[in-house]
């Protein structure tokens, strides 16, 4: 004699958790799928209009508050069967059973996963866009703020704060594009794939897809319920975004140190020490950093959980995977929103940045370039000559000392002391770098214009896509 289902330990460790997760994440999508499938069956003549009306009335009469408060007791295997039981009591077992023509929990489950994932993608895309808006304002305010650029954690050449921030604005645009691309492949309907081979009923998969706001079909019925790349691609896009954010925050934390002193967060985003009264700890940025790292770990966990699962019915494994997906998205949004808030009220010490840009001979690349132009030297020869002069100056960074050292190293140069001093001016260094993508004012201003136009396109896509999904939801769940 076999033991009754479910085994207590199975209910405790798996089924009860899955039931609660399904209520929390998937209830609305599941009911929308019921509406859409019912309407499609009637449209195909597989239900009469009277039967459709009764089933839609039963769906409309579902008490979502009661469903949300229900607990797993073993009487229904999962939320799907729990809802099916409610519909049987409302419309009768025979009629409610007709609703399940030409579908399976397999295509239903992957469909509701995709329906919820697309909303999560849009929410994350909006958080990215909001951060990008803050950075666009930041860059616009600092087109002429000269600062040192760093490579290998060492001061390298003068640039502007706008030029630096535009680099982040560009990677955020690429992050947005990756999310949009992932969305386009998530927003494909598996409904009609049924268990794995579609159905012998003459259904209209395209109609169901339209009713649910999908842009098309996950066409191959095997792949529709078996492939997992719709969410692994999304996780990869989120992971890349968090790596990008982490690199930016590392710099911002360094700039917030007393030793650097470039960035000062608002008091609303710093915390003091429990023992040291003078401390202004940029803890908000530390939280951004750990949230980005946590999100990255969750994205990697999604990929790991999907790895080496068979190319077949993956719904059971996804029951445990999906909550991790939601946590990943939630933590990504937390990181992005917090960073936008902290930077939106931060201040920068522009005078200190400008002063640092004048130190340590950061402009001598331009001196070497000028030697090439004026003296006819090869760049390698000019590079070596300037390097020798810098070494001869020792720890000092006075332009006059460098001019004298240069003449000692190479007598007979045509460059005057005034010309050498001009070469060493950081504002001059920046403004003659007019190559596309450089820090000169005309280049950063043009880049800001393009980025602002791109921002409008990003925001328009988010708003129009959300509106389309909202319209589909309202239409498919309208009163019978």
C-alpha positions as CSV (number, residue, x, y, z in Angstrom):
1,X,0.0,0.0,0.0
2,X,1.5,3.3,-1.1
3,X,1.7,6.3,1.2
4,X,-0.7,9.2,0.6
5,X,0.4,12.3,-1.3
6,X,2.0,14.5,-0.2
7,X,4.6,13.2,2.2
8,X,4.9,15.5,5.1
9,X,8.5,16.3,4.5
10,X,7.9,17.0,0.8
11,X,5.1,19.3,1.7
12,X,7.2,21.1,4.3
13,X,10.4,21.5,2.3
14,X,9.0,22.0,-1.3
15,X,5.3,22.2,-1.9
16,X,4.3,24.7,0.8
17,X,7.2,27.0,-0.2
18,X,6.2,26.8,-3.9
19,X,2.5,27.5,-3.0
20,X,3.5,30.7,-1.1
21,X,5.8,31.8,-3.9
22,X,3.2,31.2,-6.5
23,X,0.6,33.3,-4.6
24,X,3.2,36.1,-4.1
25,X,4.6,36.2,-7.6
26,X,2.3,34.6,-10.1
27,X,-1.4,34.8,-9.0
28,X,-2.3,37.7,-11.3
29,X,-0.5,36.2,-14.3
30,X,-2.2,32.8,-13.8
31,X,-5.6,34.4,-13.7
32,X,-4.8,36.5,-16.8
33,X,-3.8,33.3,-18.6
34,X,-7.1,31.7,-17.6
35,X,-9.0,34.7,-19.1
36,X,-7.0,34.7,-22.3
37,X,-7.2,30.9,-22.9
38,X,-11.0,30.9,-22.3
39,X,-11.5,33.8,-24.7
40,X,-9.3,32.1,-27.3
41,X,-11.2,28.8,-27.0
42,X,-14.5,30.6,-27.6
43,X,-13.0,32.5,-30.5
44,X,-12.0,29.1,-32.1
45,X,-15.5,27.6,-31.5
46,X,-14.2,25.2,-28.8
47,X,-16.5,26.8,-26.2
48,X,-19.9,28.3,-26.8
49,X,-20.4,31.9,-26.0
50,X,-22.6,30.9,-23.1
51,X,-19.9,28.7,-21.7
52,X,-17.4,31.4,-22.2
53,X,-19.6,33.9,-20.3
54,X,-20.0,31.5,-17.4
55,X,-16.3,30.8,-17.2
56,X,-15.4,34.4,-17.4
57,X,-17.9,35.2,-14.6
58,X,-16.3,32.5,-12.5
59,X,-12.9,34.0,-13.1
60,X,-14.2,37.5,-12.3
61,X,-15.7,36.2,-9.1
62,X,-12.5,34.8,-7.7
63,X,-11.8,36.3,-4.3
64,X,-8.1,37.2,-4.6
65,X,-7.9,38.2,-1.0
66,X,-9.0,34.8,0.1
67,X,-6.6,33.1,-2.3
68,X,-3.7,35.2,-1.0
69,X,-4.5,34.2,2.6
70,X,-4.8,30.5,1.8
71,X,-2.2,28.1,3.1
72,X,-1.0,24.8,1.6
73,X,-2.8,21.9,3.2
74,X,-2.2,19.2,0.7
75,X,-5.7,19.2,-0.7
76,X,-4.4,20.7,-3.9
77,X,-1.0,20.0,-5.3
78,X,-0.2,23.6,-6.2
79,X,-1.8,27.0,-6.8
80,X,-2.9,25.9,-10.3
81,X,-5.0,23.1,-8.9
82,X,-6.2,25.2,-6.0
83,X,-7.6,27.8,-8.5
84,X,-9.0,25.1,-10.6
85,X,-10.9,23.8,-7.6
86,X,-12.3,27.3,-6.9
87,X,-13.5,27.5,-10.6
88,X,-15.1,24.1,-10.4
89,X,-17.1,25.2,-7.4
90,X,-18.1,28.4,-9.2
91,X,-18.9,27.1,-12.7
92,X,-19.3,23.3,-12.2
93,X,-16.8,20.6,-12.6
94,X,-17.7,19.8,-16.2
95,X,-17.6,23.3,-17.5
96,X,-14.5,24.3,-15.5
97,X,-12.8,21.2,-17.0
98,X,-13.4,22.4,-20.5
99,X,-11.2,25.4,-19.7
100,X,-8.2,23.0,-19.7
101,X,-8.5,21.9,-23.3
102,X,-5.3,22.3,-25.3
103,X,-3.1,23.4,-22.5
104,X,-0.9,22.0,-19.7
105,X,0.7,23.3,-16.6
106,X,3.9,23.2,-18.6
107,X,3.0,26.0,-21.0
108,X,1.0,27.8,-18.4
109,X,4.0,27.8,-16.0
110,X,6.5,29.1,-18.5
111,X,4.0,31.7,-19.7
112,X,3.4,33.1,-16.3
113,X,7.2,33.1,-15.7
114,X,7.7,35.2,-18.8
115,X,4.8,37.5,-17.9
116,X,6.3,38.3,-14.6
117,X,9.8,38.5,-15.8
118,X,8.9,41.1,-18.4
119,X,7.5,43.4,-15.7
120,X,10.6,42.9,-13.6
121,X,12.8,43.8,-16.6
122,X,10.8,47.0,-17.2
123,X,11.1,48.0,-13.5
124,X,14.9,47.4,-13.7
125,X,15.1,49.3,-17.0
126,X,13.3,52.2,-15.3
127,X,15.7,52.3,-12.4
128,X,18.6,52.3,-14.8
129,X,17.0,55.2,-16.7
130,X,16.4,57.2,-13.5
131,X,20.1,56.8,-12.6
132,X,21.1,57.9,-16.1
133,X,18.9,61.0,-15.7
134,X,20.8,61.9,-12.6
135,X,24.2,61.4,-14.3
136,X,23.1,63.4,-17.3
137,X,22.4,66.4,-15.0
138,X,25.7,65.8,-13.2
139,X,27.6,65.8,-16.5
140,X,25.8,68.9,-17.8
141,X,26.9,70.8,-14.6
142,X,30.6,69.8,-15.0
143,X,31.5,70.2,-18.7
144,X,34.3,72.5,-17.8
145,X,35.3,70.9,-14.4
146,X,38.9,69.8,-15.1
147,X,40.1,66.8,-13.1
148,X,42.8,64.1,-13.2
149,X,41.9,60.9,-15.0
150,X,43.5,57.7,-13.5
151,X,44.8,54.6,-15.0
152,X,46.3,51.7,-12.9
153,X,45.0,53.8,-9.9
154,X,47.6,56.5,-10.7
155,X,46.9,60.0,-12.0
156,X,47.3,59.9,-15.8
157,X,46.1,62.9,-17.8
158,X,43.7,65.8,-17.3
159,X,40.1,65.3,-18.4
160,X,36.7,66.7,-17.2
161,X,34.2,65.4,-14.8
162,X,31.6,65.5,-17.6
163,X,33.9,63.3,-19.8
164,X,34.3,60.8,-17.0
165,X,30.5,60.7,-16.2
166,X,29.7,60.4,-19.9
167,X,31.6,57.1,-19.9
168,X,29.1,55.8,-17.3
169,X,26.2,57.3,-19.2
170,X,27.3,55.3,-22.2
171,X,27.5,52.0,-20.4
172,X,24.1,52.6,-18.8
173,X,22.7,53.0,-22.3
174,X,24.3,49.7,-23.3
175,X,22.8,48.1,-20.1
176,X,19.4,49.4,-21.2
177,X,19.9,48.0,-24.7
178,X,20.8,44.6,-23.2
179,X,17.6,44.7,-21.1
180,X,15.5,45.7,-24.1
181,X,17.0,42.9,-26.1
182,X,16.3,40.4,-23.3
183,X,12.8,41.7,-23.0
184,X,12.1,41.1,-26.7
185,X,13.0,37.4,-26.3
186,X,11.2,37.1,-22.9
187,X,8.0,38.6,-24.3
188,X,7.1,35.6,-26.5
189,X,4.2,33.4,-25.7
190,X,4.6,29.6,-25.0
191,X,0.8,29.1,-24.6
192,X,-0.4,26.4,-27.0
193,X,2.7,24.4,-26.6
194,X,0.7,22.4,-24.0
195,X,2.7,19.6,-22.5
196,X,5.4,19.6,-25.2
197,X,3.8,18.8,-28.7
198,X,0.9,21.4,-28.9
199,X,-2.6,19.9,-29.3
200,X,-5.0,18.1,-31.6
201,X,-7.5,20.9,-31.0
202,X,-7.6,23.7,-33.6
203,X,-6.5,26.5,-31.3
204,X,-5.1,29.9,-32.2
205,X,-1.8,30.5,-30.4
206,X,-1.4,33.9,-31.9
207,X,-4.7,35.1,-30.5
208,X,-3.7,34.0,-27.0
209,X,-0.4,35.8,-27.4
210,X,-2.1,39.0,-28.4
211,X,-4.5,38.8,-25.5
212,X,-1.7,38.5,-23.0
213,X,0.4,41.3,-24.5
214,X,3.1,39.2,-26.0
215,X,4.9,40.3,-29.1
216,X,5.0,36.9,-30.7
217,X,5.4,33.2,-30.1
218,X,8.0,31.0,-28.6
219,X,7.2,28.9,-31.6
220,X,8.7,25.5,-31.4
221,X,6.5,23.7,-28.8
222,X,9.4,21.7,-27.4
223,X,11.6,24.7,-26.9
224,X,8.7,26.8,-25.7
225,X,8.5,24.7,-22.5
226,X,12.0,23.4,-22.3
227,X,14.4,26.2,-23.2
228,X,15.6,28.4,-20.3
229,X,17.6,31.0,-22.2
230,X,14.8,33.6,-21.8
231,X,15.8,34.0,-18.2
232,X,19.5,33.2,-18.4
233,X,20.0,35.9,-21.0
234,X,18.1,38.3,-18.7
235,X,20.3,37.3,-15.7
236,X,23.4,37.9,-17.8
237,X,22.2,41.4,-18.7
238,X,21.5,42.2,-15.1
239,X,25.0,40.8,-14.1
240,X,26.7,43.0,-16.7
241,X,24.9,46.0,-15.4
242,X,25.9,45.3,-11.8
243,X,29.5,44.8,-12.8
244,X,29.4,48.2,-14.5
245,X,27.8,49.8,-11.4
246,X,30.4,48.2,-9.1
247,X,33.3,49.7,-11.1
248,X,31.7,53.2,-10.9
249,X,31.0,52.9,-7.2
250,X,34.6,51.9,-6.5
251,X,35.7,55.2,-7.9
252,X,33.1,57.1,-6.0
253,X,34.1,55.6,-2.7
254,X,37.7,56.5,-3.4
255,X,36.7,60.0,-4.3
256,X,34.8,60.2,-0.9
257,X,38.0,59.5,1.1
258,X,39.6,62.4,2.9
259,X,42.8,61.7,1.0
260,X,41.0,62.3,-2.3
261,X,38.3,64.7,-1.2
262,X,36.6,65.0,-4.5
263,X,33.1,63.9,-3.6
264,X,30.9,64.8,-0.6
265,X,27.6,63.0,0.0
266,X,24.7,64.8,1.6
267,X,24.3,64.3,5.3
268,X,21.2,62.3,4.4
269,X,23.4,59.6,2.9
270,X,26.2,59.4,5.5
271,X,26.5,57.7,8.9
272,X,28.7,58.5,11.8
273,X,30.7,56.3,14.1
274,X,29.4,55.0,17.4
275,X,32.7,56.1,19.0
276,X,34.4,58.7,16.7
277,X,32.3,61.9,16.5
278,X,34.1,63.3,13.5
279,X,33.3,60.5,11.1
280,X,31.3,61.0,7.9
281,X,31.1,57.5,6.5
282,X,29.7,57.2,2.9
283,X,27.8,54.1,3.9
284,X,25.1,54.6,1.2
285,X,27.8,54.0,-1.4
286,X,29.0,50.9,0.5
287,X,25.4,49.6,0.4
288,X,25.3,50.2,-3.3
289,X,28.5,48.3,-3.7
290,X,27.3,45.3,-1.7
291,X,23.8,45.3,-3.3
292,X,25.4,45.2,-6.8
293,X,27.7,42.4,-5.7
294,X,24.8,40.5,-4.2
295,X,22.8,40.9,-7.4
296,X,25.7,39.7,-9.4
297,X,25.9,36.6,-7.1
298,X,22.1,36.0,-7.6
299,X,22.4,36.3,-11.3
300,X,25.3,33.8,-11.3
301,X,23.1,31.5,-9.1
302,X,20.3,31.7,-11.7
303,X,22.8,30.6,-14.4
304,X,24.1,27.8,-12.1
305,X,20.7,26.5,-11.3
306,X,19.8,26.4,-15.0
307,X,23.0,24.6,-15.9
308,X,22.8,20.9,-16.8
309,X,19.0,20.7,-16.5
310,X,17.6,18.5,-19.2
311,X,16.1,19.9,-22.3
312,X,12.7,18.9,-21.3
313,X,10.1,19.9,-18.7
314,X,11.9,22.4,-16.5
315,X,8.9,23.7,-14.6
316,X,9.7,21.7,-11.4
317,X,13.2,23.1,-11.2
318,X,11.9,26.6,-12.0
319,X,9.6,26.5,-9.0
320,X,12.7,26.9,-6.9
321,X,14.5,29.0,-9.3
322,X,12.0,31.8,-9.8
323,X,12.1,33.3,-6.3
324,X,15.8,33.8,-6.9
325,X,15.0,35.7,-10.1
326,X,12.7,38.0,-8.3
327,X,15.4,38.6,-5.6
328,X,17.9,39.4,-8.3
329,X,15.7,42.0,-9.8
330,X,14.7,43.5,-6.5
331,X,18.4,43.9,-5.3
332,X,19.4,45.4,-8.7
333,X,16.7,48.0,-8.4
334,X,17.7,48.8,-4.8
335,X,21.3,49.3,-5.9
336,X,20.3,51.6,-8.8
337,X,17.8,53.6,-6.9
338,X,20.2,54.2,-3.9
339,X,23.0,55.3,-6.2
340,X,20.7,57.7,-8.0
341,X,19.6,59.1,-4.7
342,X,23.1,59.6,-3.3
343,X,24.5,61.2,-6.4
344,X,21.5,63.4,-6.9
345,X,22.4,65.5,-3.8
346,X,26.2,65.0,-3.8
347,X,28.7,67.8,-4.1
348,X,32.1,67.9,-5.8
349,X,35.1,70.0,-4.9
350,X,35.8,71.4,-8.3
351,X,38.7,73.6,-7.1
352,X,40.5,70.6,-5.6
353,X,40.0,68.6,-8.8
354,X,41.5,71.4,-10.9
355,X,44.4,71.8,-8.5
356,X,45.1,68.1,-8.7
357,X,45.0,68.2,-12.5
358,X,47.9,70.7,-12.4
359,X,50.1,68.4,-10.4
360,X,52.5,65.6,-11.1
361,X,53.1,66.6,-14.7
362,X,49.8,65.1,-15.9
363,X,49.9,67.1,-19.1
364,X,53.3,66.1,-20.4
365,X,51.8,63.9,-23.1
366,X,50.9,67.2,-24.8
367,X,54.4,68.4,-24.4
368,X,55.7,65.3,-26.2
369,X,53.0,65.8,-28.9
370,X,54.2,69.4,-29.3
371,X,57.8,68.3,-29.7
372,X,56.6,66.0,-32.5
373,X,54.8,68.9,-34.2
374,X,57.4,71.6,-33.7
375,X,60.7,69.8,-33.5
376,X,60.0,67.0,-36.1
377,X,60.8,64.3,-33.6
378,X,59.2,60.9,-33.7
379,X,56.8,60.3,-30.9
380,X,59.0,57.7,-29.3
381,X,61.9,60.1,-29.3
382,X,59.8,62.9,-27.8
383,X,58.4,60.5,-25.2
384,X,61.9,59.5,-24.1
385,X,63.1,63.1,-24.0
386,X,60.1,64.3,-21.9
387,X,60.5,61.3,-19.6
388,X,64.1,62.2,-19.0
389,X,63.2,65.8,-18.2
390,X,60.5,64.7,-15.7
391,X,63.0,62.4,-14.0
392,X,65.5,65.2,-13.8
393,X,62.9,67.5,-12.1
394,X,62.6,65.0,-9.2
395,X,59.5,65.2,-7.0
396,X,58.7,68.8,-8.0
397,X,56.0,69.6,-10.7
398,X,56.9,73.2,-11.5
399,X,56.6,74.1,-15.3
400,X,59.6,76.3,-15.2
401,X,61.7,73.5,-13.7
402,X,60.5,71.2,-16.4
403,X,61.4,73.7,-19.1
404,X,64.9,74.0,-17.7
405,X,65.3,70.3,-17.4
406,X,64.1,69.8,-21.0
407,X,66.7,72.2,-22.3
408,X,69.4,70.5,-20.3
409,X,68.4,67.1,-21.7
410,X,68.1,68.5,-25.3
411,X,69.8,71.8,-25.9
412,X,68.7,73.8,-29.0
413,X,65.0,73.2,-28.8
414,X,62.9,75.8,-30.5
415,X,60.1,75.7,-27.9
416,X,60.0,78.8,-25.6
417,X,59.3,78.6,-21.9
418,X,55.9,80.2,-22.5
419,X,55.1,77.5,-25.1
420,X,56.2,74.8,-22.7
421,X,54.1,76.3,-20.0
422,X,51.1,76.4,-22.3
423,X,51.6,72.7,-23.1
424,X,51.4,72.0,-19.4
425,X,48.2,73.9,-18.8
426,X,45.4,71.3,-18.0
427,X,42.6,73.5,-19.5
428,X,44.6,73.7,-22.8
429,X,45.3,70.0,-22.6
430,X,41.5,69.3,-22.4
431,X,40.3,71.8,-25.0
432,X,42.6,70.7,-27.8
433,X,41.4,67.1,-27.5
434,X,38.6,67.6,-30.0
435,X,38.6,64.1,-31.4
436,X,35.2,62.3,-31.2
437,X,34.8,61.0,-27.7
438,X,37.3,63.3,-26.2
439,X,37.0,65.8,-23.3
440,X,36.9,69.0,-25.2
441,X,33.9,71.1,-24.6
442,X,32.4,70.8,-28.0
443,X,32.8,67.0,-27.9
444,X,31.3,66.6,-24.4
445,X,28.4,69.0,-25.3
446,X,27.6,67.1,-28.4
447,X,27.8,63.8,-26.5
448,X,25.4,65.1,-23.9
449,X,23.0,66.1,-26.7
450,X,23.1,62.6,-28.2
451,X,22.8,61.0,-24.7
452,X,19.8,63.1,-23.9
453,X,18.1,62.2,-27.1
454,X,18.9,58.5,-26.4
455,X,17.5,59.0,-22.9
456,X,14.1,60.1,-24.4
457,X,14.1,57.0,-26.6
458,X,14.8,54.8,-23.6
459,X,12.1,56.4,-21.5
460,X,9.6,56.3,-24.4
461,X,10.2,52.6,-24.8
462,X,9.7,51.9,-21.1
463,X,6.5,53.9,-21.0
464,X,5.0,52.6,-24.2
465,X,5.8,49.0,-23.3
466,X,4.3,49.3,-19.8
467,X,1.2,50.9,-21.3
468,X,0.9,48.1,-23.8
469,X,1.1,45.5,-21.1
470,X,-1.4,47.4,-18.9
471,X,-3.8,47.7,-21.8
472,X,-3.6,44.0,-22.5
473,X,-4.2,43.2,-18.9
474,X,-7.2,45.5,-18.7
475,X,-8.7,44.1,-21.9
476,X,-8.3,40.4,-21.2
477,X,-9.7,40.7,-17.7
478,X,-12.6,43.0,-18.5
479,X,-15.9,42.1,-17.0
480,X,-17.9,39.5,-19.0
